[in-house]
């Protein structure tokens, strides 16, 4: 019998192992490096803590921007496609998108590669949100651990927008904080 076989049960018996186990369970998240290009797959995965050229904001910082009206909030969560194998006559009803109040929903614009029509839809949506002013602040979000908002914020930077915020906690972080939400409908003209 090894010393650890004797000590570990003894620690559990006297309640000393709990702090040791707690330290192991609260290990820091793996560090995700920023890629050199857009994320092309596995969009629901841990994201980097940074986005070169953009300002990463917390839930509290996002709320302050929202309250001030300083930034246009852009939700890029994809719109779920209608299942192809539905029996004829089945009524398809999408799950409602509950998001940040007054956000502009530009679904399907956070993929790594966009069709020309989708890129045009994204450009027009950003023009609407900013009144055509490329210096007007934009804040991009979707869900936690979702690369869609990272990609969309990066794309806005490449399109020449000068003040881009990225909010990685997304609509779930916003709702968990008790901030105002509403059901969104996609901006017309998208895919």
C-alpha positions in Angstrom: 0.0 0.0 0.0 1.5 3.4 -1.0 1.5 6.5 1.1 -1.0 8.2 -1.2 -3.5 5.3 -0.8 -3.4 5.9 3.0 -3.3 9.7 3.0 -6.1 10.4 0.4 -8.8 8.4 2.3 -7.6 10.0 5.5 -7.9 13.5 4.0 -11.5 12.7 2.8 -12.3 11.5 6.3 -11.3 14.7 7.9 -12.7 16.9 5.2 -9.3 18.3 4.0 -9.5 17.0 0.4 -12.4 19.4 -0.6 -10.1 22.4 -1.1 -7.7 20.3 -3.2 -10.5 19.0 -5.4 -12.0 22.4 -5.7 -8.7 23.8 -7.1 -8.7 21.1 -9.7 -12.3 21.7 -10.8 -11.7 25.4 -11.2 -8.8 25.1 -13.5 -8.4 28.0 -16.0 -9.9 27.6 -19.4 -7.5 26.6 -22.2 -6.0 29.6 -23.9 -7.3 29.9 -27.4 -5.0 31.7 -29.8 -6.4 34.2 -32.4 -6.3 32.6 -35.8 -4.7 34.4 -38.7 -8.0 34.2 -40.7 -11.7 33.6 -40.1 -12.8 30.5 -38.2 -14.2 28.1 -40.9 -15.8 25.3 -38.8 -16.7 24.2 -35.3 -18.3 27.5 -34.6 -19.5 26.5 -31.1 -16.1 26.1 -29.4 -14.0 28.1 -27.0 -13.0 31.5 -28.4 -9.9 33.6 -27.9 -9.9 36.4 -25.3 -8.8 38.9 -27.9 -9.7 40.2 -31.4 -6.9 42.3 -33.0 -8.3 45.8 -33.8 -11.5 45.4 -31.7 -12.3 46.0 -28.1 -13.5 43.0 -26.1 -16.2 43.9 -23.6 -17.7 42.3 -20.6 -21.4 42.1 -19.8 -21.2 45.3 -17.7 -19.3 47.2 -20.3 -21.7 46.1 -23.0 -24.6 47.3 -20.9 -23.1 50.7 -20.4 -22.6 51.0 -24.2 -26.3 49.9 -24.6 -27.6 52.4 -22.0 -25.6 55.3 -23.6 -26.8 54.4 -27.1 -23.2 54.8 -28.2 -22.9 51.5 -30.1 -25.2 49.7 -32.5 -25.7 46.1 -31.3 -25.4 43.5 -34.0 -26.6 39.9 -33.3 -25.2 37.4 -35.8 -26.6 34.2 -34.5 -27.5 32.0 -37.5 -31.1 31.4 -38.4 -32.0 27.7 -38.1 -32.8 26.2 -41.5 -36.1 24.5 -42.1 -35.5 20.7 -41.9 -35.6 19.2 -45.4 -37.2 15.9 -44.3 -40.4 17.3 -42.7 -43.5 15.4 -43.8 -45.7 17.3 -46.3 -48.1 19.6 -44.5 -46.0 20.0 -41.4 -46.0 23.6 -40.2 -42.4 24.8 -39.5 -42.2 27.3 -36.7 -38.7 28.7 -35.8 -37.6 29.0 -32.3 -38.0 32.7 -31.3 -34.7 34.6 -31.0 -34.7 36.3 -27.7 -31.8 38.8 -27.7 -30.6 42.2 -26.6 -33.4 44.7 -26.8 -33.1 46.9 -29.9 -30.3 44.8 -31.5 -30.2 44.4 -35.2 -30.3 40.7 -36.1 -28.1 39.8 -39.2 -28.3 36.0 -39.1 -25.8 33.8 -41.0 -23.3 36.6 -41.4 -20.7 35.2 -39.0 -19.6 32.2 -41.0 -16.0 32.0 -42.1 -16.8 32.3 -45.8 -19.9 34.3 -47.0 -21.6 34.0 -50.3 -21.6 37.4 -52.2 -25.3 37.9 -51.4 -24.7 37.3 -47.7 -21.8 39.6 -47.6 -23.9 42.3 -49.4 -26.6 41.7 -46.8 -24.0 42.2 -44.0 -22.7 45.4 -45.6 -26.2 46.8 -46.0 -27.1 45.9 -42.4 -24.0 47.6 -41.0 -24.8 50.7 -43.1 -28.3 50.8 -41.7 -27.0 50.4 -38.1 -24.4 53.1 -38.5 -26.3 55.5 -40.8 -23.3 55.0 -43.2 -20.8 56.4 -40.7 -17.9 53.9 -40.5 -16.7 55.6 -37.3 -20.0 54.8 -35.5 -19.3 52.1 -32.9 -20.6 48.6 -33.6 -20.9 45.8 -31.0 -21.1 42.2 -32.2 -22.4 39.2 -30.3 -24.2 35.9 -30.6 -23.8 33.2 -27.8 -21.0 32.3 -25.4 -18.2 30.2 -27.1 -19.5 31.1 -30.6 -17.1 32.1 -33.3 -19.8 33.7 -35.4 -19.5 37.1 -33.5 -15.7 36.9 -33.6 -15.8 36.4 -37.4 -18.4 39.1 -37.9 -16.5 41.7 -35.8 -13.3 40.8 -37.7 -15.2 41.2 -41.0 -16.5 44.7 -40.0 -12.9 45.7 -39.2 -11.8 44.6 -42.7 -14.7 46.5 -44.2 -13.2 49.7 -42.7 -15.3 50.2 -39.5 -13.1 52.0 -37.0 -14.8 51.3 -33.7 -15.7 47.6 -33.2 -16.6 45.9 -30.0 -16.8 42.2 -29.5 -19.0 40.8 -26.7 -18.2 37.1 -26.3 -20.8 36.4 -23.6 -23.5 37.2 -26.0 -27.3 37.1 -25.5 -27.0 34.5 -22.8 -24.6 36.6 -20.7 -26.9 39.6 -21.2 -30.0 37.7 -20.2 -28.3 36.1 -17.1 -27.5 39.6 -15.9 -31.1 40.6 -16.1 -30.7 43.2 -18.8 -33.5 44.0 -21.3 -34.3 41.5 -23.9 -36.9 41.1 -26.7 -37.8 38.8 -29.5 -35.9 39.8 -32.7 -36.8 39.2 -36.3 -34.1 39.0 -38.9 -33.3 42.2 -40.8 -35.1 41.8 -44.2 -33.1 40.8 -47.2 -31.0 38.1 -45.7 -30.7 34.4 -46.3 
